[in-house]
Amino acid sequence: MTDAFTSDVCIVGGCGRVGLPLGIALASRGLTVTLYDINAAAVETVNSGTLPFDEEGAAPVLAEAVAAGRLRASTEPATVGLAENLVVVVGTPVDEHLNPDLGAVPRALERCAEHLHDGQLVVLRSTVYPGVTALTEKLLAGMGIAVDVAFCPERIAEGKAMTELFALPQIVSARTPQALARAEKLFRHLTDQIVPLEPEEAELAKLFTNTWRYIKFATANQFWMMANDFGLDFARIRHAITFDYPRAADLPMPGFAAGPCLFKDTMQLAAFNRNNFVLGHSAMLINEGLPLYLVSRLEDSYDLSSMTVGILGMAFKGGSDDPRESLAYKLRKILSLKARETLCTDPHIKDERFLPLDEVLAKADLLVIACPHTEYAELETATPVVDMWGLTGQGVRV
């Protein structure tokens, strides 16, 4: 860090689920970190040494870093100009027409551009549409700001950040050797495994990664539907396929493939390829159609119109308190049209509309596990439980 800067790193969007674990990890390695965020409530929570969401292993590290003065959060835009390394972590959504928002990252930088200084390293951390790194370089150059730009995509899974930030190789990309060297130096504080790429290669690498996972989940879901429609238990078939057979070890169990990344990034990749992506669009139809398929199967076996249905788990994945893009909400919407009453519960998400688990178990005529929280693995109930995840060990046939 040079005399021109007062901190090592500033993270834009630093109190979110990607930015905050990164900031905590860097602070744990001795760097001084500022988290810039427009969410004043989250900033206040972080500055008190408390996590604003669940992230395994992060709470004590955050508290220690805040107490030691190595990490602080701020709503003040001027903080982005006080750090040698500026890391940009903002959401990069698709719109209602499934088109990527190319301007999310440039807009975030434009809002604080007046505070940027020559000599900074600007690291794009968000998953971006191919070409956004080049667009950002052009934007900053047009403003007359002499900065280095790198694209270093995050690769963590929610809930595993404090392990994976240190264990996984980091992809690092930049247009110039100087920018690449600076980005590599920053991330070597976390890992010795650095994978250098050109920016466009790295942009596609991140999209390919998330799309590959989305397609894998769709494959498992389609297989489950096939077996289910033929009256067979996919869990037994999958066990036979994967048992001591390494080439099939990555075949997932069925379940809702949701959350803020996989679907969105598959659609970004489709748009990049001029919407000529039959495999990706097919995966979308399978995964997004799963709640409809599930309710259709339930209608074949139950008179839903006379039943109270309890939905267990509303987060987008097990063990998480994150409800973003969770297909459990789509399931609730469908069941609200079909069932007499629909009740929801989740041990990790605070929502005044949700009921305690005991109350749902007492009132429901049918239970559907919509998120595989471990709390539902051994339910003590005589009510029928629909479990497409295999969480209860009782098979996945519906």
N, C-alpha and C positions, 0 to 999 in steps of 0.2 A: 504494500500500500504506500502510495506517494504522499507527500505533504499536502497535495491538493485535495485529498479525500480524507474524511473522518471515519469511514467504515470500510470494511472489505467488500461487503455484498449488500445490495438492496434488492428485494424481491417484490415485484409489482404483482398484486394479487396474493400477497404473502400470508394472509390469514386463512386461505382456503385449504382444501384437502390435498392439494399437490404442493403449493408453495410453502405452507407451514412445516410439514415434515422435512422438506429440503432445508429450510432455514434452521430448524432444530439440529439437523444432522451436521450442517456446516459449523454452527456455533459449538457443537460438541467436539469439533476438531480444532477449536481455538480461534476461529474467525469471528470478527465482529459483524453482526447481521442486523439490518433494519428491514422490517416487513411493512411495506406500504400497501394499504388497503382502504377502500372507500367505505367499508362496513365498520362503522364506529363501534357498534356493540362487540364485534369480534375483536377489534383492536383493544378495547378495554379488557376483555376477557383474557387475551393473550398477555397483556402487560401485567395482569394480576398473577401470572404464572399458571394459568389454567387453560386446558384444551377446550376449544369450542365445539369439538366433535370427538368421537372415539377414534383412537389410533393406538394400537397395541404397542406398549413400551415407550411411548413418546412423552407421557405426562411427567415422570420424574426428570427426564432430560430437559424438558421445557422449563420446569420450575428451577432447575439448577442454573440453566443458561440465563434466565431472566434475573435471578438473584445475583449472578456474577457480573451482570451488566454487559454480557456479550450479545444479547438479543433483546430487541425492543420493537414494538409495533407503532405505526403512526398513520394518521389520515392526512398528513401534510405532504402535498405533492413535491415540495422542494427537496425532500429526502432522497429522491431518485438521483439527484445530482451530486450527492455527497459520498457516493460509494464508487470504488474503482470498477466493480463488476455489477452490472444491472441485469437481473434475471427477470424475464417477463413470463408470467404464468396467468393467462386469462382464458376463459371459456371460448371455444371456437365452434359454435353450434351450426347446425343446418337449419334453414328456415322452414316455414310451413309447407313449402313446395319441395323440400328435401334438397335444396341448393345450398352449397357451403357459403358461409359468411366470410368473404375474403378480407373484410376490413376490420375484424375484431382486434387483431394484434396491432395493425397500424393506428387504429383509433386510440388504443391504450397508450401508445407512444406519443401520439399527437397531443393528448391531454396533458402530458408532462414534458413536452419537448422543450419548452422555454427554460427548463431547469437542467437539461442535459449539458454535459461539458465535453470538449475535445479530450481524447485520450481514454475515454471509458470503453469497457467491453460490454456490449449489449448481447445477452444470450437469450434467444427465443427457446422457451421450454415447452410451450403448448404444442399439441398436435396440430399441424397446419396443412392446408391445401398446398400441393406442390407449386412452388413459385412465390409463396408468401415471404420466404427469406429474402429472395431477390427484390421483391416489392418493398420490403422494409429497408434494405440497403439503399434503394433508389430514393425512398422517402427521406431518410436521414441525410443522405448526400445532398438532396435538393434543399434541405434546410440549412446547409452549410455547416453541419456538425461532423467533425472528423472523429468518428468512432469505429472500433472494430465490431463486426457483427458475426455471431455464431449461432448455429441451430444445434441444440443438444437435447433431444426429446426425453421426457420423463418415461420411465419404464416400469414404475412400481405398480403393485396392486394395492388397493385400499386395505388397510389393516396389516400390511406387511412392510410398510415403508421403512421402518427403523431397522429392518433386516436387509431388505433388498437394495436400499440406497448404498449400502456398503458391500453387498455381495455380488450384485449384478454388474456386468461390464457396462460402461457408459459409451454410447455413441456420441461422437464429437465431430461436428462439421463446420467448415468455414471456407470462405472464398480465397483467403490469403494465408500464407504460412504464419504470419504474425498472429492473426486472429485465431488460427487453429492452435498455435502454441499456448496462447493465453487461456483459451477455453480448456485445453488439456490440463494446464497447471491448476486451474480452479477445481476441476473435478477429480484430480489426483488427491485432493484432500479427503475424498470419500472412497476411491477405489484405485487400484493399480492397473485395472483392466480397461484400457481405452481402445475404442474401435474408431479409427478416423475414416470419414467419408466426405464426398462432396455434398453440399447442401441439398441438392435435388435428390441424391441417393438417400440421404438421411430422412428427408420428408417422406419418401415412398417407403422406406424401411419401417417407419412408425405406422403408417397406414396399412401396409401389408401385414404387420404383426397383429394389429387389432382385428383386421378383416379375417385373417386366418382363424383366429379364435372364434369369431362370430360364425364362420362357415362350419367349423368343427361342431359347435353347439347345435347348429341347424341340422347337421347330418345325424347327430345323436337323437334329436327330437323327431326327425322324420323316421328313423329306424324304430323309435319307440311307438310312433303312431301306426306304422306298418304292423309291428308285432301285436300291438294292442287291438287293432281292428281284426286281427286273425285269432284273437282270443288267447294270446300267449303273453308270458311275462318277460319283458325285455331285460329285466335285471338278471334273470337266469341265463339268458342268451349272451348278454354282455360278459357275465362272469366266465362263461366257457370260452369266449373269444379272447379275453385278456389274461386268463390264468396261465402264468409262466410262458407268455407269448409276447415278447418285447415289441414286436412290430405293431401290435394293437393296443399297447399300454396307454396311449393317449386318447382312446375313445371315451368321451365323457358319459356320465349319466344324463338322462333328460332333465329338463327344467327350464324355467324362464330365463332367457338370455337377454338381459336388460342392463340398465345403468347408463351413465352419461357418455360412454366412449364407443363401445363396439358397434352399435347400430349407426351412430352418427358418422363414425369414421369409414364404415362400409359405404355409406352414401356419398361421402366426400370422394372416395376412390372411384365410385361409379361416375360421378360428375367429371372427375379428371379424365376418365376414359370415354367422354362424350356419351355417357349413359349406355355404353355398350359393355355391360357387365352382368350377363345372365346369371352367373353363379351367385354374385352378391345380391341381386334382386330376388333370386329364388330363396336365398337364406333369409332375407327380410320377410318374405311371405310366410315362410315356415315359422320363424321365431315370433313374429308379431301376431301370427294367427293362432298361436298355441292356446291362449286363453279361450278363444272361440271354440277350438276343437275340444278342449277340456269340458267346457260347459255343455257342448253338444253330447259328449259321452255321458255326462251326468244326467242329462235329460232322458237318455235311453234307459236309465236304471232307476231314476227317482222322479217323483212328481214334485218338482222344485217349487211350483206355485203354492204348495201347501206347507213348505218347509222353511225353517230358519237355518241359514247357512253361515257358518263361522269361517272367516278367512284368517289363517294363522301366519303372521309375518307379512309386513308391508315394505320392507327394505328391498333393495334391488339384488342383494346377495346375503348369504348367511353370515351372521356375526356382525353385520354392519348396522349403523344408525342412519344410513344414507337412503332416502326414498326417491332420489332423482331417477326419472324415467323407469321406475319400477313397473313391471307388468302386473303386479298385484293390484294396482289401481285400475287397470283395464279389466281385470277379472271382476273387481268390485262393481264396475260400471255395468258389465254384462249381467252379473247376477242380480243387480238391483232391478233389472227388467224382467228377470225370470223367477226369482225366488220371492217368497212371501216377505222375508226380511233378511238383510245381510249385515253381519256383525264383523268387526275387524279388531285385531289385537296385534301388538308388537312390543316385545320387551325392551327394545332399544330406541324406538322412535316416540317422542312425546307429541301427542296429537289428542286434543280434547274429544275428538270423535271416536277414538279407540276405547275399547273396554279392557279391563283386566282379563287375563287368560282364564282364570277360574270362572268368571261370569260368562264368558263365551262358551266354555265347556258345559256349563250348566244349562244354557239357553238353546244351544244349537242342536238341530236334528241331523246335521251333516257338517263335517269339518274338512276343510281343504288347506293343506300346507302350501302356501304360496311363496314362502321363503324358508330355506332350510336352516333356520336357527337351531342350534344344538338343544335348546330348551324344549323342542318338540320331538326329540328322538324317542323319549320314553313317556308318552302321555298316558295318564291313568284315566281312561274314559271308555265307556261302553258304546259311545257314539261312533258311527262309521267315519273313518279317516281316509281321505284321498291323498296319496303320497306319491307323486310322480318322480320324486327325487331319490327314492330309496332310503330316506333318512331313518325310517322306523324299522328297516330290515324285514318288512312284511311283503316285499314285492312292489312292483310299480304298475301292475295291471289295473286299469280303470274300467 
